[in-house]
Amino acid sequence: MDFECLRLDVDGHVATVTLDRPKVNAQNTRMREEIIAAFDLINDRDDIRAAILTGAGKCFSAGADLSERSEIAAEEGGFWRHNRRTREAPNAIHECFKPVIAAVNGPAMGAGFHLVSACDIILASEDAIFAMPEINVGLAGGASILHRLFSRSRGRRMFFTGMRLDAAEMYRLGIIEEPVPGERLMDAARELAGEIASKSPTAVKLAKEAYNVVEAMPEREAYRFEQNMTFALSKTEDAREAQKAFLEKRPPVFKGK
């Protein structure tokens, strides 16, 4: 797919996906289809071991493009197709084989916040803002995300009022990794992505799968699942190389096998 609403750049085993639909990176049908395509592509490229998701300009994403709603409503079956795309864009990030770091460079509102919540690790500029403001336009969306991230009271307050949280409060609540000065945000994201990319790609892929799976499992079954993953990894060439490199006090050379 030729990208119109985002940019995909790869450097040193790290892919950077930049939402780029001026002025506020509002998500329309095309952008959502491109997000799905970009992360499907990242899945298939062996030279990519980690990814960063960010926004162009001063906004990560202001949310859904409401100007599309009348066109969607007028199309037979349009509402259901729209909702499916809306779900699958963040699902493509969450289910991506490679860890995804959100570099939130400004407001992440509604559907923008949903994309952030689908990432594995969240960094944010000090002036970033997070909210689910659908209630302010007569809609209701994002309860499942707020329920997962926040306490019962705070999640419901945000859902019922459209309350906004800044990066400092998100850090205090333990939801983002750290607030970073805006000029250092991408450097911090690339440094973290590079650290992940330096690990065995086979181990990282299975580690992400394990984390996604165990979140929905009882602890006993989850630990057994993890142990089975670890046993499978112990048989790989990458595991043997990692252990050999550790003993020889040298950087490992991974083949992804």
N, C-alpha and C positions, 0 to 999 in steps of 0.2 A: 504494500500500500504506500502511495505517496502521501506524506504527512503535510497537512495544511494548518492544523491547530496545535501542533506540538513539534518539538525538535528532539531527535535522538542522536546522541553523540557517544562514542566509545573511545576510552583512553585507558590503557594499562589495566585491562580486565574489568573496568568499571564503566557501566552505561549510565548516562545522565539523560533522563526524560524531562524536558522542560515544557510545561504547558504554555502555549504562546498564542493566545487569542485576545488581542487588545480589546478593551483597555483593562479588563479585570479577570480575564481567563474564565469567563462564564462558560459553563459546559452545555454545549448543544449536542445534537445527535452525532454530528461528524466527530467532535472531540471525543466523545465516549467510544465510538467505534475505533478511533485511532489509539486510545489508551489500551483497549483490549488487544489490538494488533501489535502495539509496541511491546507489551509484556509477553505476548505469545512469542514474538520474535526473540526476546531476551531469553526465554525458556530454551529455545533451540540453538542458540549460539554458544559454542563451547568456549569461545574467547571471552565471554562475559561471566564474571563470577559474583558480582554484586551490582546493585543499581541505586541510583539517587533519583528521587522525584521532587521537582521544584517548579516554581512559576516564574515566568518572565515579568519584568517590571517590578512594581511595588506591591503586587497582590499575588498570593498563591492561587486562589480561586474563590471568586465571590459566590460560587454556587451554581445553580441551574440557570440556564437562559430562559427566563419566563416568557420571552417574546415568542417562543415556539409553541406555547401551550394551546393557543387557538387552532393552529395548524394541526397539531397532534389530535386534538379533540374532534376535528372535522373529518379525520381519516378513519374509515372503518377498521376497527382493531388497533387503531393507533395508540390508544392509551396503554394497552397491554404490551405492545412492542416497545413503547417508550419506557415502561417500568422495567422490562427485562433488560434493556440496555443500561438503565440506571443502576440496576443491581450488579450486572456483570462487569462494569468498568472497575469498581473497587475489588470485586472478586478476582479479577485477572491479576491484580496486585497482590492480594492476600495469598493466592494460590501459586504465584510465581515461584519457580524452583530456587531462584536466587534471592537472598535477603535484600530488602528494599528499605532505604533510608529516606525519610521525608525531611527535606530541607525547606521548612516553612518560612518563606521570605516576607510574609505580610498576612493580611486577612485570609482565613480559611473558614468560609461560611457555608453552612448547609451541606450541599453535595461536595464542596471543597473539603470540609471537615471529614466527610465520609472517606474521601480518598486518603487523607492523612491517617485516619484510624485503621486503614487497611495495610499500612506500612509496618515494618517490623520494629524500626527504631525511629524516634521522632526528635529531630533537632529543630529549633525555631529561632528566628531573629528576635531580639528583645522587643521589637515593636509588633510582633505577630499577635493576631486576635483570632479567637476560636469561638464559634457559636453555631447553634441550630435555630435560625431565626424564622423558620417556616410559619410559625404561628402569627407572625407579623403581616403575612400576606394571605391569611385565612386558610392556611394549610397545616398539616401535621406530619412531620417526617423526622426520622432519626432517633426514635425511642430505643431501638435495639442497640444503637451505637452508644448512646448516653448511658443506658443501663449497664453496658459492659465496662465503660470507662470510669463512671462516677458512682458516688454513694447514692442511695435511694433518694434522699432529700435534694441533693445538688442536681442530680440528673433530671428529676421532675421539675425543679425550679427552672432549669435551662429550657426544658421542653415546653413548659407552660408560659414562659415569659420571653423567650428569645435572648436570655441573659448572655452577655459576652464575657469571656475570660481572656486576660492577657497572658503572655508567656511566663511571667513571674508566678502567677497563680497556678498555671498548668504545671510548672515545675514543683511548686509547693505541694501540689496534690499527687506528685509522682507520675504524671501522665506523659510528660515529655522528658527527654534525657537531660537537656540543659538549654537555657536561653543563651544565645550567642550574639555578640555585636554583629549588626547586619553585614558589615564589610568582611567579617571572618566566617560567615555562615557556610559558604560553599567550600572554603578551605577545610573547615572542620568536618563537613560531610565527606569530602574526598579522602581526608586522612582516615576516617573511620571505615569508609568503604574499602580503601586500600588495605587496611588491616584485615578485614574479612576476606578480601580477595587473595591474601597471602596464605590462607589456610588451604587444606585439601578441598578441592571443589566437590569431590564425592562426599566427604564428610559434611561440608556445609549444606549441600543439597538435602541429605538425609536428616541433618540436624533441624533444618527448617520444617521439613515434613513432620518430623517427630513433634516439634513444638506445636504446630498447627493441630495435629491429631490429639495430643494429650490434653489440650485445653478443654476438650469436650468429653473426656473420659474420667471415670473414678480413679482415685490415686493408685490403687492396687494394680488395676489393669494398665494404667498409664505407665507405671514403672516397669512392668513386664514388657510392654511395647518398646520402651526405651532400651531395655537390656537386649532385646532381640535386634534392634537397630545397631547397637554397639557391637554385638557379635558379628553381624553381617559386615560391618566396617572393618573389623579386625582381620578379615580375609582379603582385604583389598591391597593392591600394590602401594597406594598412597599411604596407608597406615604403616606398612613396613618401612617405606621411605621416611616417614615422619619420625619413627622410632630410631631408625638408623642415623638420621641426621642429628637427632637429639644427643645420641651417644657420641657422635663424631664432632659435636659442637660446630655445626655448619648449617646454613639455611637449607631447607628441604627443596627438592625439585619435584613438583607434583605433575602427574600425567592425567589425572582425572580418571584413574582406573583402580 
